[in-house]
Amino acid sequence: MDTPIILWDHDGTITSSKNPNDKTSSRTILPGVKKTMDKAAFNFIISGFRSP
């Protein structure tokens, strides 16, 4: 398959924060993410939650 398909993890490969456990801190997009998204034909963002 020649069509680029990218799977992103919302809290792992797209954004970061100074303290990942602090949900109030502002998150910033990681370097290179936007450029890679623009090149790919399809982008899928996966988001979930951790249960105790």
PDBQT receptor file of N, H, CA, C and O in Angstrom, charges set to zero:
ATOM      1  N   MET A   1       0.842  -1.172   0.000  1.00  0.00    +0.000 N 
ATOM      2  CA  MET A   1       0.000   0.000   0.000  1.00  0.00    +0.000 C 
ATOM      3  C   MET A   1       0.890   1.239   0.000  1.00  0.00    +0.000 C 
ATOM      4  O   MET A   1       1.804   1.350   0.818  1.00  0.00    +0.000 OA
ATOM      5  N   ASP A   2       0.630   2.157  -0.901  1.00  0.00    +0.000 N 
ATOM      6  H   ASP A   2      -0.112   2.067  -1.566  1.00  0.00    +0.000 HD
ATOM      7  CA  ASP A   2       1.444   3.359  -1.011  1.00  0.00    +0.000 C 
ATOM      8  C   ASP A   2       0.818   4.572  -0.322  1.00  0.00    +0.000 C 
ATOM      9  O   ASP A   2       1.437   5.635  -0.274  1.00  0.00    +0.000 OA
ATOM     10  N   THR A   3      -0.387   4.435   0.207  1.00  0.00    +0.000 N 
ATOM     11  H   THR A   3      -0.890   3.572   0.169  1.00  0.00    +0.000 HD
ATOM     12  CA  THR A   3      -1.066   5.549   0.852  1.00  0.00    +0.000 C 
ATOM     13  C   THR A   3      -0.612   5.673   2.305  1.00  0.00    +0.000 C 
ATOM     14  O   THR A   3      -0.795   4.740   3.086  1.00  0.00    +0.000 OA
ATOM     15  N   PRO A   4      -0.019   6.818   2.681  1.00  0.00    +0.000 N 
ATOM     16  CA  PRO A   4       0.419   6.976   4.073  1.00  0.00    +0.000 C 
ATOM     17  C   PRO A   4      -0.762   7.092   5.035  1.00  0.00    +0.000 C 
ATOM     18  O   PRO A   4      -1.639   7.937   4.855  1.00  0.00    +0.000 OA
ATOM     19  N   ILE A   5      -0.775   6.244   6.045  1.00  0.00    +0.000 N 
ATOM     20  H   ILE A   5      -0.063   5.557   6.191  1.00  0.00    +0.000 HD
ATOM     21  CA  ILE A   5      -1.790   6.285   7.088  1.00  0.00    +0.000 C 
ATOM     22  C   ILE A   5      -1.056   6.399   8.425  1.00  0.00    +0.000 C 
ATOM     23  O   ILE A   5      -0.197   5.575   8.738  1.00  0.00    +0.000 OA
ATOM     24  N   ILE A   6      -1.397   7.418   9.206  1.00  0.00    +0.000 N 
ATOM     25  H   ILE A   6      -2.095   8.087   8.952  1.00  0.00    +0.000 HD
ATOM     26  CA  ILE A   6      -0.731   7.649  10.477  1.00  0.00    +0.000 C 
ATOM     27  C   ILE A   6      -1.734   7.472  11.615  1.00  0.00    +0.000 C 
ATOM     28  O   ILE A   6      -2.836   8.018  11.571  1.00  0.00    +0.000 OA
ATOM     29  N   LEU A   7      -1.340   6.701  12.639  1.00  0.00    +0.000 N 
ATOM     30  H   LEU A   7      -0.445   6.258  12.675  1.00  0.00    +0.000 HD
ATOM     31  CA  LEU A   7      -2.142   6.547  13.854  1.00  0.00    +0.000 C 
ATOM     32  C   LEU A   7      -1.444   7.327  14.963  1.00  0.00    +0.000 C 
ATOM     33  O   LEU A   7      -0.264   7.108  15.239  1.00  0.00    +0.000 OA
ATOM     34  N   TRP A   8      -2.169   8.222  15.585  1.00  0.00    +0.000 N 
ATOM     35  H   TRP A   8      -3.127   8.399  15.361  1.00  0.00    +0.000 HD
ATOM     36  CA  TRP A   8      -1.611   9.060  16.649  1.00  0.00    +0.000 C 
ATOM     37  C   TRP A   8      -2.257   8.724  17.981  1.00  0.00    +0.000 C 
ATOM     38  O   TRP A   8      -3.453   8.443  18.047  1.00  0.00    +0.000 OA
ATOM     39  N   ASP A   9      -1.463   8.755  19.039  1.00  0.00    +0.000 N 
ATOM     40  H   ASP A   9      -0.491   8.984  18.986  1.00  0.00    +0.000 HD
ATOM     41  CA  ASP A   9      -1.968   8.637  20.407  1.00  0.00    +0.000 C 
ATOM     42  C   ASP A   9      -2.063  10.054  20.946  1.00  0.00    +0.000 C 
ATOM     43  O   ASP A   9      -1.051  10.745  21.059  1.00  0.00    +0.000 OA
ATOM     44  N   HIS A  10      -3.268  10.490  21.278  1.00  0.00    +0.000 N 
ATOM     45  H   HIS A  10      -4.090   9.928  21.186  1.00  0.00    +0.000 HD
ATOM     46  CA  HIS A  10      -3.500  11.879  21.670  1.00  0.00    +0.000 C 
ATOM     47  C   HIS A  10      -2.560  12.353  22.782  1.00  0.00    +0.000 C 
ATOM     48  O   HIS A  10      -2.059  13.475  22.717  1.00  0.00    +0.000 OA
ATOM     49  N   ASP A  11      -2.315  11.531  23.791  1.00  0.00    +0.000 N 
ATOM     50  H   ASP A  11      -2.722  10.620  23.844  1.00  0.00    +0.000 HD
ATOM     51  CA  ASP A  11      -1.475  11.964  24.909  1.00  0.00    +0.000 C 
ATOM     52  C   ASP A  11      -0.031  11.509  24.803  1.00  0.00    +0.000 C 
ATOM     53  O   ASP A  11       0.765  11.779  25.703  1.00  0.00    +0.000 OA
ATOM     54  N   GLY A  12       0.324  10.829  23.731  1.00  0.00    +0.000 N 
ATOM     55  H   GLY A  12      -0.322  10.610  23.000  1.00  0.00    +0.000 HD
ATOM     56  CA  GLY A  12       1.694  10.334  23.633  1.00  0.00    +0.000 C 
ATOM     57  C   GLY A  12       2.474  10.850  22.449  1.00  0.00    +0.000 C 
ATOM     58  O   GLY A  12       3.638  11.223  22.595  1.00  0.00    +0.000 OA
ATOM     59  N   THR A  13       1.863  10.881  21.279  1.00  0.00    +0.000 N 
ATOM     60  H   THR A  13       0.917  10.578  21.160  1.00  0.00    +0.000 HD
ATOM     61  CA  THR A  13       2.616  11.255  20.086  1.00  0.00    +0.000 C 
ATOM     62  C   THR A  13       2.193  12.585  19.492  1.00  0.00    +0.000 C 
ATOM     63  O   THR A  13       2.798  13.035  18.518  1.00  0.00    +0.000 OA
ATOM     64  N   ILE A  14       1.184  13.223  20.041  1.00  0.00    +0.000 N 
ATOM     65  H   ILE A  14       0.693  12.857  20.832  1.00  0.00    +0.000 HD
ATOM     66  CA  ILE A  14       0.745  14.510  19.509  1.00  0.00    +0.000 C 
ATOM     67  C   ILE A  14       1.138  15.651  20.435  1.00  0.00    +0.000 C 
ATOM     68  O   ILE A  14       1.747  16.627  19.998  1.00  0.00    +0.000 OA
ATOM     69  N   THR A  15       0.791  15.531  21.715  1.00  0.00    +0.000 N 
ATOM     70  H   THR A  15       0.296  14.738  22.070  1.00  0.00    +0.000 HD
ATOM     71  CA  THR A  15       1.028  16.640  22.631  1.00  0.00    +0.000 C 
ATOM     72  C   THR A  15       1.876  16.220  23.822  1.00  0.00    +0.000 C 
ATOM     73  O   THR A  15       2.024  15.037  24.127  1.00  0.00    +0.000 OA
ATOM     74  N   SER A  16       2.417  17.213  24.470  1.00  0.00    +0.000 N 
ATOM     75  H   SER A  16       2.296  18.175  24.223  1.00  0.00    +0.000 HD
ATOM     76  CA  SER A  16       3.170  16.957  25.699  1.00  0.00    +0.000 C 
ATOM     77  C   SER A  16       2.905  18.093  26.672  1.00  0.00    +0.000 C 
ATOM     78  O   SER A  16       2.413  19.150  26.279  1.00  0.00    +0.000 OA
ATOM     79  N   SER A  17       3.222  17.882  27.905  1.00  0.00    +0.000 N 
ATOM     80  H   SER A  17       3.622  17.022  28.223  1.00  0.00    +0.000 HD
ATOM     81  CA  SER A  17       3.117  18.927  28.914  1.00  0.00    +0.000 C 
ATOM     82  C   SER A  17       4.291  18.770  29.860  1.00  0.00    +0.000 C 
ATOM     83  O   SER A  17       4.978  17.749  29.841  1.00  0.00    +0.000 OA
ATOM     84  N   LYS A  18       4.520  19.774  30.682  1.00  0.00    +0.000 N 
ATOM     85  H   LYS A  18       3.962  20.603  30.697  1.00  0.00    +0.000 HD
ATOM     86  CA  LYS A  18       5.617  19.697  31.640  1.00  0.00    +0.000 C 
ATOM     87  C   LYS A  18       5.399  18.550  32.615  1.00  0.00    +0.000 C 
ATOM     88  O   LYS A  18       6.345  17.845  32.966  1.00  0.00    +0.000 OA
ATOM     89  N   ASN A  19       4.171  18.360  33.050  1.00  0.00    +0.000 N 
ATOM     90  H   ASN A  19       3.402  18.932  32.765  1.00  0.00    +0.000 HD
ATOM     91  CA  ASN A  19       3.822  17.291  33.975  1.00  0.00    +0.000 C 
ATOM     92  C   ASN A  19       2.598  16.563  33.422  1.00  0.00    +0.000 C 
ATOM     93  O   ASN A  19       1.484  17.072  33.541  1.00  0.00    +0.000 OA
ATOM     94  N   PRO A  20       2.775  15.389  32.823  1.00  0.00    +0.000 N 
ATOM     95  CA  PRO A  20       1.644  14.667  32.224  1.00  0.00    +0.000 C 
ATOM     96  C   PRO A  20       0.517  14.351  33.200  1.00  0.00    +0.000 C 
ATOM     97  O   PRO A  20      -0.622  14.163  32.773  1.00  0.00    +0.000 OA
ATOM     98  N   ASN A  21       0.805  14.287  34.501  1.00  0.00    +0.000 N 
ATOM     99  H   ASN A  21       1.730  14.439  34.848  1.00  0.00    +0.000 HD
ATOM    100  CA  ASN A  21      -0.223  13.995  35.501  1.00  0.00    +0.000 C 
ATOM    101  C   ASN A  21      -1.040  15.223  35.868  1.00  0.00    +0.000 C 
ATOM    102  O   ASN A  21      -2.104  15.097  36.474  1.00  0.00    +0.000 OA
ATOM    103  N   ASP A  22      -0.558  16.411  35.510  1.00  0.00    +0.000 N 
ATOM    104  H   ASP A  22       0.306  16.514  35.018  1.00  0.00    +0.000 HD
ATOM    105  CA  ASP A  22      -1.257  17.660  35.804  1.00  0.00    +0.000 C 
ATOM    106  C   ASP A  22      -2.165  18.000  34.635  1.00  0.00    +0.000 C 
ATOM    107  O   ASP A  22      -1.693  18.487  33.607  1.00  0.00    +0.000 OA
ATOM    108  N   LYS A  23      -3.458  17.752  34.775  1.00  0.00    +0.000 N 
ATOM    109  H   LYS A  23      -3.842  17.357  35.610  1.00  0.00    +0.000 HD
ATOM    110  CA  LYS A  23      -4.409  17.972  33.685  1.00  0.00    +0.000 C 
ATOM    111  C   LYS A  23      -4.698  19.451  33.448  1.00  0.00    +0.000 C 
ATOM    112  O   LYS A  23      -5.334  19.798  32.453  1.00  0.00    +0.000 OA
ATOM    113  N   THR A  24      -4.242  20.332  34.345  1.00  0.00    +0.000 N 
ATOM    114  H   THR A  24      -3.725  20.050  35.154  1.00  0.00    +0.000 HD
ATOM    115  CA  THR A  24      -4.493  21.760  34.173  1.00  0.00    +0.000 C 
ATOM    116  C   THR A  24      -3.399  22.451  33.368  1.00  0.00    +0.000 C 
ATOM    117  O   THR A  24      -3.599  23.570  32.894  1.00  0.00    +0.000 OA
ATOM    118  N   SER A  25      -2.253  21.809  33.206  1.00  0.00    +0.000 N 
ATOM    119  H   SER A  25      -2.091  20.900  33.591  1.00  0.00    +0.000 HD
ATOM    120  CA  SER A  25      -1.165  22.448  32.476  1.00  0.00    +0.000 C 
ATOM    121  C   SER A  25      -1.464  22.468  30.984  1.00  0.00    +0.000 C 
ATOM    122  O   SER A  25      -2.103  21.559  30.455  1.00  0.00    +0.000 OA
ATOM    123  N   SER A  26      -1.003  23.497  30.323  1.00  0.00    +0.000 N 
ATOM    124  H   SER A  26      -0.484  24.236  30.753  1.00  0.00    +0.000 HD
ATOM    125  CA  SER A  26      -1.260  23.605  28.883  1.00  0.00    +0.000 C 
ATOM    126  C   SER A  26      -0.383  22.606  28.131  1.00  0.00    +0.000 C 
ATOM    127  O   SER A  26       0.782  22.406  28.475  1.00  0.00    +0.000 OA
ATOM    128  N   ARG A  27      -0.939  22.002  27.132  1.00  0.00    +0.000 N 
ATOM    129  H   ARG A  27      -1.885  22.164  26.853  1.00  0.00    +0.000 HD
ATOM    130  CA  ARG A  27      -0.202  21.023  26.324  1.00  0.00    +0.000 C 
ATOM    131  C   ARG A  27       0.246  21.676  25.031  1.00  0.00    +0.000 C 
ATOM    132  O   ARG A  27      -0.446  22.531  24.479  1.00  0.00    +0.000 OA
ATOM    133  N   THR A  28       1.391  21.271  24.562  1.00  0.00    +0.000 N 
ATOM    134  H   THR A  28       1.953  20.577  25.010  1.00  0.00    +0.000 HD
ATOM    135  CA  THR A  28       1.916  21.807  23.318  1.00  0.00    +0.000 C 
ATOM    136  C   THR A  28       2.111  20.683  22.323  1.00  0.00    +0.000 C 
ATOM    137  O   THR A  28       2.438  19.559  22.705  1.00  0.00    +0.000 OA
ATOM    138  N   ILE A  29       1.912  20.978  21.054  1.00  0.00    +0.000 N 
ATOM    139  H   ILE A  29       1.646  21.890  20.744  1.00  0.00    +0.000 HD
ATOM    140  CA  ILE A  29       2.096  19.969  20.012  1.00  0.00    +0.000 C 
ATOM    141  C   ILE A  29       3.592  19.661  19.886  1.00  0.00    +0.000 C 
ATOM    142  O   ILE A  29       4.422  20.570  19.912  1.00  0.00    +0.000 OA
ATOM    143  N   LEU A  30       3.923  18.397  19.752  1.00  0.00    +0.000 N 
ATOM    144  H   LEU A  30       3.249  17.659  19.730  1.00  0.00    +0.000 HD
ATOM    145  CA  LEU A  30       5.317  17.974  19.666  1.00  0.00    +0.000 C 
ATOM    146  C   LEU A  30       5.915  18.374  18.322  1.00  0.00    +0.000 C 
ATOM    147  O   LEU A  30       5.196  18.455  17.326  1.00  0.00    +0.000 OA
ATOM    148  N   PRO A  31       7.229  18.625  18.283  1.00  0.00    +0.000 N 
ATOM    149  CA  PRO A  31       7.884  19.016  17.038  1.00  0.00    +0.000 C 
ATOM    150  C   PRO A  31       7.708  17.957  15.952  1.00  0.00    +0.000 C 
ATOM    151  O   PRO A  31       7.837  16.762  16.220  1.00  0.00    +0.000 OA
ATOM    152  N   GLY A  32       7.419  18.387  14.747  1.00  0.00    +0.000 N 
ATOM    153  H   GLY A  32       7.315  19.358  14.529  1.00  0.00    +0.000 HD
ATOM    154  CA  GLY A  32       7.312  17.493  13.598  1.00  0.00    +0.000 C 
ATOM    155  C   GLY A  32       5.940  16.873  13.388  1.00  0.00    +0.000 C 
ATOM    156  O   GLY A  32       5.690  16.294  12.330  1.00  0.00    +0.000 OA
ATOM    157  N   VAL A  33       5.043  16.977  14.365  1.00  0.00    +0.000 N 
ATOM    158  H   VAL A  33       5.246  17.448  15.224  1.00  0.00    +0.000 HD
ATOM    159  CA  VAL A  33       3.734  16.334  14.252  1.00  0.00    +0.000 C 
ATOM    160  C   VAL A  33       2.909  16.968  13.133  1.00  0.00    +0.000 C 
ATOM    161  O   VAL A  33       2.377  16.257  12.280  1.00  0.00    +0.000 OA
ATOM    162  N   LYS A  34       2.798  18.290  13.129  1.00  0.00    +0.000 N 
ATOM    163  H   LYS A  34       3.230  18.867  13.822  1.00  0.00    +0.000 HD
ATOM    164  CA  LYS A  34       1.979  18.963  12.109  1.00  0.00    +0.000 C 
ATOM    165  C   LYS A  34       2.497  18.663  10.708  1.00  0.00    +0.000 C 
ATOM    166  O   LYS A  34       1.704  18.402   9.803  1.00  0.00    +0.000 OA
ATOM    167  N   LYS A  35       3.799  18.697  10.517  1.00  0.00    +0.000 N 
ATOM    168  H   LYS A  35       4.443  18.909  11.252  1.00  0.00    +0.000 HD
ATOM    169  CA  LYS A  35       4.401  18.429   9.208  1.00  0.00    +0.000 C 
ATOM    170  C   LYS A  35       4.071  17.005   8.739  1.00  0.00    +0.000 C 
ATOM    171  O   LYS A  35       3.739  16.789   7.573  1.00  0.00    +0.000 OA
ATOM    172  N   THR A  36       4.165  16.047   9.653  1.00  0.00    +0.000 N 
ATOM    173  H   THR A  36       4.435  16.223  10.600  1.00  0.00    +0.000 HD
ATOM    174  CA  THR A  36       3.852  14.653   9.315  1.00  0.00    +0.000 C 
ATOM    175  C   THR A  36       2.378  14.490   9.001  1.00  0.00    +0.000 C 
ATOM    176  O   THR A  36       2.017  13.759   8.079  1.00  0.00    +0.000 OA
ATOM    177  N   MET A  37       1.511  15.171   9.767  1.00  0.00    +0.000 N 
ATOM    178  H   MET A  37       1.804  15.765  10.516  1.00  0.00    +0.000 HD
ATOM    179  CA  MET A  37       0.071  15.097   9.502  1.00  0.00    +0.000 C 
ATOM    180  C   MET A  37      -0.263  15.643   8.118  1.00  0.00    +0.000 C 
ATOM    181  O   MET A  37      -1.092  15.078   7.405  1.00  0.00    +0.000 OA
ATOM    182  N   ASP A  38       0.384  16.744   7.741  1.00  0.00    +0.000 N 
ATOM    183  H   ASP A  38       1.058  17.203   8.319  1.00  0.00    +0.000 HD
ATOM    184  CA  ASP A  38       0.126  17.357   6.441  1.00  0.00    +0.000 C 
ATOM    185  C   ASP A  38       0.549  16.458   5.285  1.00  0.00    +0.000 C 
ATOM    186  O   ASP A  38      -0.046  16.518   4.209  1.00  0.00    +0.000 OA
ATOM    187  N   LYS A  39       1.563  15.631   5.491  1.00  0.00    +0.000 N 
ATOM    188  H   LYS A  39       2.046  15.583   6.366  1.00  0.00    +0.000 HD
ATOM    189  CA  LYS A  39       2.070  14.746   4.429  1.00  0.00    +0.000 C 
ATOM    190  C   LYS A  39       1.227  13.480   4.262  1.00  0.00    +0.000 C 
ATOM    191  O   LYS A  39       1.154  12.921   3.168  1.00  0.00    +0.000 OA
ATOM    192  N   ALA A  40       0.592  13.031   5.345  1.00  0.00    +0.000 N 
ATOM    193  H   ALA A  40       0.651  13.486   6.234  1.00  0.00    +0.000 HD
ATOM    194  CA  ALA A  40      -0.143  11.764   5.310  1.00  0.00    +0.000 C 
ATOM    195  C   ALA A  40      -1.513  11.940   4.666  1.00  0.00    +0.000 C 
ATOM    196  O   ALA A  40      -2.169  12.967   4.840  1.00  0.00    +0.000 OA
ATOM    197  N   ALA A  41      -1.929  10.935   3.929  1.00  0.00    +0.000 N 
ATOM    198  H   ALA A  41      -1.397  10.100   3.787  1.00  0.00    +0.000 HD
ATOM    199  CA  ALA A  41      -3.248  10.967   3.296  1.00  0.00    +0.000 C 
ATOM    200  C   ALA A  41      -4.343  10.803   4.342  1.00  0.00    +0.000 C 
ATOM    201  O   ALA A  41      -5.413  11.401   4.220  1.00  0.00    +0.000 OA
ATOM    202  N   PHE A  42      -4.082   9.995   5.372  1.00  0.00    +0.000 N 
ATOM    203  H   PHE A  42      -3.213   9.510   5.471  1.00  0.00    +0.000 HD
ATOM    204  CA  PHE A  42      -5.061   9.731   6.420  1.00  0.00    +0.000 C 
ATOM    205  C   PHE A  42      -4.390   9.843   7.779  1.00  0.00    +0.000 C 
ATOM    206  O   PHE A  42      -3.289   9.329   7.980  1.00  0.00    +0.000 OA
ATOM    207  N   ASN A  43      -5.058  10.520   8.717  1.00  0.00    +0.000 N 
ATOM    208  H   ASN A  43      -5.952  10.937   8.554  1.00  0.00    +0.000 HD
ATOM    209  CA  ASN A  43      -4.603  10.641  10.095  1.00  0.00    +0.000 C 
ATOM    210  C   ASN A  43      -5.731  10.192  11.013  1.00  0.00    +0.000 C 
ATOM    211  O   ASN A  43      -6.860  10.669  10.895  1.00  0.00    +0.000 OA
ATOM    212  N   PHE A  44      -5.430   9.281  11.921  1.00  0.00    +0.000 N 
ATOM    213  H   PHE A  44      -4.513   8.893  12.016  1.00  0.00    +0.000 HD
ATOM    214  CA  PHE A  44      -6.396   8.817  12.903  1.00  0.00    +0.000 C 
ATOM    215  C   PHE A  44      -5.841   9.090  14.293  1.00  0.00    +0.000 C 
ATOM    216  O   PHE A  44      -4.707   8.720  14.597  1.00  0.00    +0.000 OA
ATOM    217  N   ILE A  45      -6.638   9.738  15.137  1.00  0.00    +0.000 N 
ATOM    218  H   ILE A  45      -7.559  10.039  14.891  1.00  0.00    +0.000 HD
ATOM    219  CA  ILE A  45      -6.217  10.046  16.494  1.00  0.00    +0.000 C 
ATOM    220  C   ILE A  45      -6.922   9.104  17.454  1.00  0.00    +0.000 C 
ATOM    221  O   ILE A  45      -8.149   9.009  17.467  1.00  0.00    +0.000 OA
ATOM    222  N   ILE A  46      -6.124   8.407  18.259  1.00  0.00    +0.000 N 
ATOM    223  H   ILE A  46      -5.127   8.484  18.249  1.00  0.00    +0.000 HD
ATOM    224  CA  ILE A  46      -6.645   7.445  19.217  1.00  0.00    +0.000 C 
ATOM    225  C   ILE A  46      -6.625   8.103  20.595  1.00  0.00    +0.000 C 
ATOM    226  O   ILE A  46      -5.601   8.645  21.010  1.00  0.00    +0.000 OA
ATOM    227  N   SER A  47      -7.728   8.059  21.288  1.00  0.00    +0.000 N 
ATOM    228  H   SER A  47      -8.560   7.619  20.951  1.00  0.00    +0.000 HD
ATOM    229  CA  SER A  47      -7.791   8.634  22.621  1.00  0.00    +0.000 C 
ATOM    230  C   SER A  47      -8.546   7.692  23.532  1.00  0.00    +0.000 C 
ATOM    231  O   SER A  47      -9.580   7.141  23.154  1.00  0.00    +0.000 OA
ATOM    232  N   GLY A  48      -8.030   7.510  24.722  1.00  0.00    +0.000 N 
ATOM    233  H   GLY A  48      -7.190   7.957  25.029  1.00  0.00    +0.000 HD
ATOM    234  CA  GLY A  48      -8.677   6.604  25.667  1.00  0.00    +0.000 C 
ATOM    235  C   GLY A  48      -8.473   7.092  27.080  1.00  0.00    +0.000 C 
ATOM    236  O   GLY A  48      -8.216   8.274  27.308  1.00  0.00    +0.000 OA
ATOM    237  N   PHE A  49      -8.585   6.191  28.022  1.00  0.00    +0.000 N 
ATOM    238  H   PHE A  49      -8.794   5.231  27.837  1.00  0.00    +0.000 HD
ATOM    239  CA  PHE A  49      -8.382   6.549  29.418  1.00  0.00    +0.000 C 
ATOM    240  C   PHE A  49      -7.766   5.368  30.142  1.00  0.00    +0.000 C 
ATOM    241  O   PHE A  49      -7.841   4.223  29.695  1.00  0.00    +0.000 OA
ATOM    242  N   ARG A  50      -7.164   5.679  31.258  1.00  0.00    +0.000 N 
ATOM    243  H   ARG A  50      -7.103   6.609  31.621  1.00  0.00    +0.000 HD
ATOM    244  CA  ARG A  50      -6.581   4.622  32.089  1.00  0.00    +0.000 C 
ATOM    245  C   ARG A  50      -7.508   4.405  33.278  1.00  0.00    +0.000 C 
ATOM    246  O   ARG A  50      -7.922   5.352  33.947  1.00  0.00    +0.000 OA
ATOM    247  N   SER A  51      -7.816   3.165  33.519  1.00  0.00    +0.000 N 
ATOM    248  H   SER A  51      -7.480   2.396  32.976  1.00  0.00    +0.000 HD
ATOM    249  CA  SER A  51      -8.651   2.866  34.675  1.00  0.00    +0.000 C 
ATOM    250  C   SER A  51      -7.759   2.308  35.789  1.00  0.00    +0.000 C 
ATOM    251  O   SER A  51      -6.711   1.724  35.512  1.00  0.00    +0.000 OA
ATOM    252  N   PRO A  52      -8.169   2.486  37.029  1.00  0.00    +0.000 N 
ATOM    253  CA  PRO A  52      -7.339   2.009  38.146  1.00  0.00    +0.000 C 
ATOM    254  C   PRO A  52      -7.206   0.491  38.184  1.00  0.00    +0.000 C 
ATOM    255  O   PRO A  52      -6.540  -0.048  39.067  1.00  0.00    +0.000 OA
TER     256      PRO A  52
